[in-house]
Each structure stands twice: as C-alpha cells, then as structure tokens.
Amino acid sequence: MELWLTSDIFNWVTSMQTANISHGREWSRAYDVWKHADVTLQKTCNEFDLIDAITTLKRAVDHRLRLLDKLYKFKRIPIQAKPSDLIKILHYMNIIKPIMVEKLIQIRNAVEHEDASPPDCETCKVFSEFVWYFLRSTDNLVREIVLNFNLYPAESDLDLYSVECRIGIEHGWNPTIGGWLPSQLISDESRDHWLKIIGEKYDRLSDYLAIPQESPDNGAQSEVTYFKGEIRGPADCLKRLIQMYFKVV
C-alpha cells in the first residue's frame, strides 16, 4: 500500500545503529600520497618541486574521491535531478565544499597539460593544508559505512517513538524505513512534501505480531502506528534523508 510519512522527521535527532568498520589500510593511502607533497614543501623548492607537490596533492584528493565513490556508488542514488559529476554530487549531498577542490584540479591541469607555472611555495602550502583538512573531513565516511540509523523526536513526550532507516547502498540505493509513530504522523493519503513509502502499517502491536490482543488499553494503542516499507520519493524528501544519512557518521 502507499503511505506518506511526515516531513517532521527531518528535524528529528539521528543516531547510528549499525555500521561496517573498515579494517584495511586503503583509507589511509591518501595520507601517504599527501605526506610526500607536504614534505617536499617543507624545504626550499624550485619550480619542479612545486609542480611535483601540486600534482601529488591532486593525486591524494583523487584517491579519496575514488574510494568514496567505490564505497557509496553515488551515481546510483535514485534522484534523477542530481548532478552527473562526482564532485558536484558530493556538494549536492552536503558532503564537501567544491571550490578549493576544483581550484586544485584546475591548477594541476594547467601545470600538467599547458606547461603553466606552478603557484608559489606559500600558495602550495595552503593547498597542502586544505588537502589535509579534506582528508580529515571525509575520514569517517571511508572508515565506517553506516548500514542503518535511527531518527527520533527530541520532544520528551514523544521519546517512545523512533524510526529506523536503511539506505540500502549494497542493493543499489534501495532505501527502506520503518518504526513506531503517533498515528497522525503517517497517512495513507497523499501529502505534499511527505515521504512516499510503498509498504504496510499496523495500528496495533498485536496486528503486527499476529497474536491476540489482550490489553484493555485499545484506545491508547490505536493512536500508535507501526509501519515499514520502501521509500519512493519525492526527490526533495529523499535528498534530505540522504543528507541526514551522511551526517550520522
């Protein structure tokens, strides 16, 4: 059945539930590349040292970008209007700010392909520091791949409710969601700017578990709904949910 979930969840608190932890060293390779450039810039540099440094810094960024894309398969995100370029997708999802990355790429391309002069040593050091911060800011994303996360309201009178979301990267970005909510927060009628879900809902715990209901407090239970299903849009809501996912780590 078609369900619509309140957009209020975008203002809820998030917490990681389960994640895959990387035990390899692939994530740290970019630091090895960066370190070569940084060491070069600590000494008196000639033009060729500066060219080497800029080229190496760009390699460090490239390595991290490739690893991010390998892990998250960004181009499979089911939002048709998303950019096609990887850096622009990362910006679209609020993962990075693109200006310095794009500037570094432009400088490296000019030096490498147009025989342009490299920036001076101090400017190269600024780029080296930027690359270090770029790696640090994306470390958690390549070391911990969140499988699912919880959303729950901050209001104390709603602290019994929560929603679990699984983004489904391993299944080609097939996000699913489910949980217990006050019944007014989920509807079987279309609502503007609410998440559309294909799934099912149960207004009583006994219905979900398929067991006889013995509790006399049916009035209270009828105000609570359990739901689960696959998220099917709309695009603006799906984008906000994925942005929340990337902030969990």
N, C-alpha and C positions, 0 to 999 in steps of 0.2 A: 504494500500500500504506500501511497505518497504521504509524507509527513513534512511539516515545516517546524524548524527549531528556532527559538527566539535568538535575535541578534544580541541579546543581553550577554550571552556567553563571551563575547569579545571583550567585555570589561571584567571578566572573572579572573581569579588567580590561577596560575598554571603551576604544575609540578611534574617532574619527570617520574614515570613509573618504572619502565624497563628500558635498557639500552644495551647495545653491543659495544664492548670496550675493545679498542684496538690494542693488541699486544705486540704488534710488529713495530718496525722502525721506519716504515715508509713515510709516515707523517713527519719525521724529523729530517728527512733528506733535504728538504728545502732550506733548513738551517745550515746544513753543511755547505750548500752552494752559497748562501748569503755570507757565511763567515769568510769564504775565500775573498769575496769582494771587499768586505769590511776590513780585513787585514791589509789588503792592498792599499786601501785609502788611509791607513794609519802612517804610511811612510811618505816621503817626498815622491810625488807622482809626475811622470811625464805623460805626454798625450796618449801613448799606447796603454799605459797603466789605467788611465781614466776610461779609455774605450773598453778595456777588459772588465773594469769594475761595472760600468753601465750594462754591458752585455750579460755579465754574471748576475747582476741584480734582477734583470728581466727574466733570466732562467729560473731564479728562485721563485719569483711570482708565478711563472708558467707552471712550475712543478706543483705548486699548491693549487692552482686553478684546475689543473688536470686531475689531481687527486680528489678535489671537491666534486668535480663532475663525474668521476668514476664512482664515487660513493653514493651520490644523490641523483644522478641521471636527470638533471634539471630540465632538459628539453622534453622529457616525458610528462612534466607537470600538466595536468589536464585543464589548462586555461588557454584558450585559443588566442587571446589577445596579448599574451606575454611576448616579450622580445625574442628574437632568434639568437642573438649574440650572447655568449655566456656571461661576459662582464655585465651586460645590460640586464640579464636575468637576475644576477646576484644583487644588483642595485634595486631592481623591481621588487625583490623579496626582502629588501632592507638588510641584506647580509653585509654588503660593503658599500663604501662611497667610491665612485669610479674615477674622480678627476685625476688623482695622483697616479693611479694605475695606468690610465690612458696616456698621461703625460710621459711616464717612463717608457711605455711602449713606443710612443711617437719618437722620443729621443733615440732610443735604441735602433729603431728602423732607419732614422736619418743617418746615424753613425755607420750602421752596417751596410745600408744599401745605397746611400747617396754620398758617402765619403764626407759627411759633415763633421765638424769639430765637436768633440765631446764637451759637456759642461765643465766648468772649473771644479777644482777639488772640493771646495766647500759645498757647492751645489750637489756634487755626487755624494757627499757625506749626508746631506739632507735626505737624498733618495735612499741611502742605506738605512738611515734611521726609520724612514717611512716603511721600507720593506720589512724591517724587524717588527714594527707595530702591526703591519698587515698580517704577518705570520701569527703573531700572538693573538690577534683578534679572531682568527679562524682556527686556532689550535683545537678548541673543544669540539668543533664540528667534524674534524677529521679523526679525533681520538675517541669520541663517543657518538655512536649513531643511535639516536633516540628511536625506539620502536613504538612506544605509546606514551601518552601523557594525560594527566588529569586536569580538568577545569572545574573549579568550584567557586561559588559566590563568596564574597568577603563578608556579607551581612551575617551576623550571628544567628538571626532567626532562620537562616537557610543553610546552616552548616551541616545538615544531614544529607544534603543533596550534592551530587557530583556527576560529572560526565567524563567518560574515557574516550580518547580519540587515538586511533591508529592510522598513521598517514599511508602506510602500505607501499613504501618505496620498493620493497622486494617484489611486489606484484605490479610494478609499473605505475606507481602512484594511484592506488585504488583506496582512497581514504574511507574509513568506517568510523562510526561513532555510536555510543550507547550509554545509558545510565538512568538514574532516578532523578526526576524533576517534579516541581509543582505542576499540576496538570495544565495550568494556564500558559505555561511556557512552551508547550508543544501543541501543534494543531494539525488536524487532517484537512484543513482548508488553506489555500494558498495565501501567503502573507508577504508583502513587499519587504525585501532586504532580510528575510529569514532564510536560514539554510534549508535547502530542499534535500530530503532523505527518502530513499526507497528502502522500506523495512517494515517493522512491525512495532506495535506498542501494546502494553498491558496496563490496565488501570488498577490491578491488584497483584500483589506478590503471588497469591495462590493461583491466579491465571497463568502467570509466567512459569511457575513451577509445576503446574497441572496437578495440584493437590487440593483437597477440600479446604475451604476457608472456615476456620473455627473462631477466629477473632470476632467479637461483637462490635468492634470499632470500625464498622464498614464505612461510616461517614467520613472518618479521617483518611482511610485508605483510598477512597475514591478521589481525593484531591491530589494524589501522587500517581505519577505515570512512569513506568519503565519503558524504554524504547531502545531499539538498536537498528542499524541499517547502514547502507552505503550513501555517502554524500554525493549529490549530483548537481551542486551549484547553489545559487547563481555564481558567476565568476568573481564578483566583487567580494562575496562572503567567503568563497573558497580561498581567495588570495589572502584575506585577513587571517583565516585559520592557519594557512601555511606559514604566514609571517609569525604567528604566535608559536608555531612549532619550532621555528629556527631560533626563537628567543629562549626556549626552555633550557637548552644546554648552558 
